[in-house]
Amino acid sequence: MQKNIQFQSDDLTLSGTLHIPGHLRADERKPAIIVLHGFGSNKNGGTALAAAELFEKLGYIALRFDFRGCGQSQGERGRVICQEQVRDTSSALAYLQTLEEVIPDQIAVTGFSFGAAVAVYAAGVNPAIAACISMGGWGDGAKKFRKQHAKPQDWEKFTLMMREGQEKLAQGESMMVSRYDIVPIRPGIRNNLSPGSHMEFPYEVVQSMFEFTANEVVGQIAPRPLLLLHAAVDTVTPTEQSIDLFAHAKQPAELHLFSDVDHFLLAGENQIVHATLASWLSKYFPLQHQCV
């Protein structure tokens, strides 16, 4: 069962969709999983929707929502500042904790790409998050950008854009930057972008991503469990980003790399990824049933 909901984050109203297993009794409570969408995407995108539907099928309550500035949520369009998204995640957690259907201390978070970086950071700084799953995430924004713009001419173009953006900010101004000038995506997989995804962003978004370092807090997730999933060859977010997150993490943590897929891990209902998620959840975040 799906139900459209709203909750507050700072002074903004965010839009979400709650997935509740159909067999849930009126007096029963279950664990929940927050699903964070990718860069400038929305809750109705293929990855967020596929993840929420999978978790619901497995028996979990799931909440997918639009970050501020995205989809149906309030906020400046395209302004996806990393630390603000971390606050949105904590607000989603607080909302779920108020629901009778949810076990309040059994709420996990998962995210895809940009959302995965936010998920890891949020879990690192918020001990109320019970478990974390990162799909195609990153832990060091500066290193990520350097690898994404690897050719000398591309890096020169990127750094020139950053200098121009910083100069405008110093003057109290901003400028818009194209999605693909921030995060290049090869044409062959652009069809996986969610309809309604933002194609331009204010420069402040670039600066926030450049300075965002989930590596600094990922070690604080333990002893809560962490699962890192990544394409073995990822042309969007360098695979080494998840490997580096794993190196900074503490146990219990697992890293799984997948062949024959590029960045969008849940595209095409990837059964190997689905099976990996189901197996890990049963071991580290098993279904629990409580009666109200």
C-alpha positions, 0 to 999 in steps of 0.5 A: 500500500502506498500513501502520500504524506508530508512532513516538515524540515526546517521551515519547509514542507517536504513531499513523500510516499509511504510504502506499507506492506499489505499484510500489516495488522492494525496492532503491528509495528515494523522496521522502516527504511528511508530512501534518498533519491539521487542528484537533483532527482525526485522520489518518483524516479526509477531508483527510489521507486524500485528500492521502496517497492523492493523493501515493501515486498520484503516486508519493511515500511519504506519512505521515499521523499523529495529533498527540498528544492526537488520534486513536489517539496518546497524550497528553491528549485535545484538548490540541493545543498548537502548539509541541508539534505542531511537535515531533511534526512533527520526530519524524515527519521523524526516523522517516521518515529511518530508513526504507530506502524513503525518501530521507532528505534528500527529505522534505516536509511539508504540512498543512491549516488548523491543520496548515498553520500547523504545517507552515509553522512546522516548515519554517521552523525545521527545515532538514531539511524539503525543501519545504512545502505549506500548504492553508488555513493561517495565519500570525498567530493573533491576527489570525486570531481577530480576523477569525474573531470579527469582529462586536463582540459575537462579539469581546467574547465571545471576549475575555471567554473568554480573560480567564476562561481566563487567570485560571484558568491563573494559579490553576493551573486550566484550563477547557474551550472549545467548538470553535465558540467557538474556530473558528466554522464555518458549519453548511453545511460542518461535515459536512467535519469528520472523524469523531472530531474533538474538540469541546472543548479546554482553554483552553491550546489557545486561548492557544497558537493566539493566540500562534502566528506562522508569519509570523515564520519563513516567510521562513526556508524559502527557498531551499526551495520553499513552496506556499500554497493557499487558498480565495478566499473562506474562511469559516473561516480568513481568506484574507488569512492565506495572502496575509500568509504569502506577503508574508513568504515569500521565493522560491521561493514560490507562492500559489494561490487557488481559487474555488467552494470553502470552506476544505476544499480537497480536499473532493469530490476537487477536480480543480483543486486536485489538478492544481495540487499535481501540477504544483507537485510535478513542478517543485519536488519532483520524484520521484527514484529511488535504489537502496539 
